[in-house]
Amino acid sequence: MRKSIAIDMDQVLANFYRKMVVMYNETFNENLTEQQFMLADRNDLDPEKGKQFFEILNGPTFFRDLELLDADSIEVVRQLNDNFDVYIATAAMEVPGSFNAKYDWLREHFPFLNTQNFVFCGNKAVINTDYLIDDSPNQLRAFKGQGILYSMPYNEHVEGFVKVHNWKEIGEYFLGVRVK
């Protein structure tokens, strides 16, 4: 029986923060870097700016044109898909307006994946795969299988999970070979 892998979308496949910081800076005439934005606490946001920004994020197109986080992800996911049952598990419940855009983005960048394996959820404790690759330690703690933490500045001090820094490392971990 094939093992199964669930893969998070935002900050694992798609560069969510790059677009967020650009939109935030344009909307509020700020000059934050991507790193500053990633490390900022949501509670630091002015409540009115936070509400306005959420409306932008929850719009029907925000997630549609995100950049790939790592160009190697397409080839590695393709190889994983040949050897494992691959699922995309994206926590879309916080931004319900993102469903169509996320679906379309996944179809564009990963057309070889079975769309029946796209899971739009909140808490990933409901995901029943052998592995979960995610940047959120909270999601990995709730997950019952083997959590793989995709390293980001906001989780660099988290311990207790296998940690990967890019898609080549993911390929090495699961396939035992260095991906070209």
Secondary structure, DSSP 4 states (H G I P E B T S, - for coil): ---EEEE-SBTTTEEHHHHHHHHHHHHHT----HHHHHHS-GGGS-HHHHHHHHHHHTSSSGGGGPEES-TTHHHHHHHHHHHSEEEEEEE-TTSGGGHHHHHHHHHHH-TTS-GGGEEEESSGGG--SSEEEES-HHHHHH-SSEEEEE--GGGTT--SSEEESSHHHHHHHHHSS---
